[in-house]
Amino acid sequence: AAETAGVTLVMKPSKAEASFLTTLRDTLAILDASGCPNVGLAVDLWSFSEELISLQSGTSVFERTKIVSVADQAKSISSCYERLPPGAGDLPLTGLLRLLFESGYRGEIEFDPVGQTVSSMGYEELLASLRHYVDDVQSELNVVEYNTRRSKKPLAMAEVFPR
C-alpha cells in the first residue's frame, strides 16, 4: 500500500538494548530480502559511524540510505544519551558525510543532538552551532544541497538555516 501511495518507508537499526535490528549489515540483509524498492535505510551516524566506515567499500549501504541522522559523541562522556552537536565530539562526521555525498547520496539529513550538554546550551546557541557546522561542511565538501519537498522553489541549504 505504501509503494502504491508513493511513500518511502525506512528501517532504522538501533543499539542492542533498543531494537532487534542492531547492525547496518543485518538491516541491509532484511531490506534486500524484502524486495521492496520503497523501503530504505535510516543511518544514525552517532550509533553506526564505525560500522559505516567498515562498510564503505560496499555501495549497497549508500544506495539504500534514505535519511541520515547526525549527532556527535565524545569518548570522555560515558552517557549513552549524550548526542552532541556535530563537531563537538570525536566522530569523523564530515568524512562520513563526504563518503555519502561522493556515493551519490542526496537524501534527507537530520541533526539529532539531545542530552544534558545540549539542554545546557539553549536553543540559540545550539542553532548557531548547527548553522556553523552546515556552513563548514558546505565549504569543505563544496556541496550546495536543495530541499524541494517543502517549497515550490528549491531552497539552498543556507536559506533553510538563516543566520
C-alpha positions in Angstrom: 0.0 0.0 0.0 2.8 2.4 0.8 4.5 1.8 -2.5 1.3 2.5 -4.4 0.8 5.7 -2.5 4.4 6.8 -3.3 5.5 6.6 0.3 9.1 5.6 1.2 9.5 3.6 4.5 12.8 3.3 6.3 14.2 0.8 8.8 16.5 2.2 11.4 18.7 -0.1 13.4 19.5 0.9 16.9 21.6 -0.1 19.9 21.1 -3.6 21.2 19.0 -2.6 24.2 16.5 -0.7 21.9 15.9 -2.9 18.9 16.2 -6.3 17.3 18.0 -4.6 14.4 21.4 -3.8 15.9 23.7 -3.6 12.8 23.6 -1.9 9.4 24.6 -5.2 7.9 21.6 -7.1 9.4 19.2 -4.3 8.4 20.6 -4.3 4.8 20.1 -8.1 4.6 16.4 -7.7 5.6 15.9 -4.9 3.2 17.5 -6.9 0.4 15.4 -10.0 1.3 12.2 -7.9 1.3 12.4 -7.0 -2.4 10.5 -3.8 -1.6 12.1 -0.9 -3.5 10.3 1.7 -1.4 11.8 0.5 1.9 15.2 2.0 2.7 17.7 2.5 5.4 17.9 5.2 8.1 21.5 5.7 9.1 22.3 7.1 12.5 26.0 8.3 12.4 26.1 8.6 16.2 25.3 4.9 16.6 26.9 3.4 13.5 29.8 5.5 12.4 32.4 2.7 12.9 30.2 0.1 11.1 29.6 2.6 8.3 33.3 3.1 7.9 33.9 -0.7 7.7 31.1 -1.0 5.0 32.3 1.9 2.9 33.5 -0.4 0.1 30.0 -1.9 -0.2 27.9 0.6 -2.0 24.6 -1.1 -1.1 24.5 0.8 2.2 24.7 4.1 0.4 22.2 3.1 -2.3 19.6 2.0 0.3 20.1 5.0 2.6 17.1 7.4 2.6 17.8 9.6 5.7 20.9 10.3 7.8 20.8 11.4 11.4 23.8 13.4 12.5 25.0 13.8 16.1 28.4 13.7 17.6 29.8 11.8 20.6 32.8 12.3 22.9 34.7 9.4 24.3 35.0 11.4 27.5 31.2 11.4 28.1 30.0 8.0 29.2 26.3 8.6 29.0 24.6 6.8 26.1 22.1 9.6 25.9 24.5 12.4 25.0 24.1 13.2 21.4 26.3 16.3 20.9 26.0 18.9 18.1 28.2 17.9 15.1 31.8 19.0 15.6 31.6 19.0 19.4 32.8 15.4 19.7 35.2 12.8 18.3 33.3 11.2 15.4 34.6 11.8 11.8 31.2 13.2 10.8 32.5 15.4 7.9 34.4 12.4 6.5 31.3 10.2 6.7 29.2 12.9 5.0 31.8 13.1 2.3 31.5 9.3 1.8 27.8 9.6 1.5 27.9 12.6 -0.9 30.6 11.0 -3.1 28.5 7.8 -3.3 25.7 9.9 -4.8 23.5 10.3 -1.7 21.1 13.2 -2.0 18.6 12.3 0.6 17.5 14.0 3.8 19.9 14.8 6.6 18.6 15.5 10.1 20.5 16.8 13.0 19.7 15.0 16.2 21.6 16.4 19.2 20.0 15.7 22.6 21.0 15.3 26.2 22.4 17.3 29.1 25.0 19.1 27.1 22.5 20.2 24.5 20.0 21.2 27.2 22.5 23.4 28.9 23.4 25.2 25.6 19.9 26.6 24.9 18.2 26.8 21.5 20.0 29.9 20.2 23.5 28.5 20.9 22.5 25.1 19.5 21.1 26.5 16.3 24.1 28.8 15.9 26.4 25.8 16.3 24.4 23.8 13.7 24.5 26.7 11.3 28.2 27.0 11.7 28.7 23.2 11.1 26.5 23.3 8.0 28.5 26.3 6.6 31.8 24.5 7.3 30.6 21.2 5.7 29.2 23.0 2.6 32.5 24.9 2.2 34.8 21.9 2.8 32.8 19.5 0.6 31.7 22.1 -1.9 28.1 21.0 -1.5 25.0 23.0 -2.2 22.0 20.8 -1.4 18.4 21.7 -2.2 15.3 21.0 -0.3 12.4 20.8 -2.7 9.9 18.9 -0.5 8.6 22.0 1.4 8.8 24.6 -1.3 7.8 25.1 -4.9 11.1 26.9 -5.3 14.3 24.9 -4.3 16.0 26.4 -1.3 19.7 26.5 -0.9 20.8 24.9 2.4 21.9 28.4 3.6 18.3 29.6 3.1 17.0 26.7 5.2 19.3 27.7 8.1 19.0 31.5 8.1 21.6 33.4 10.1 
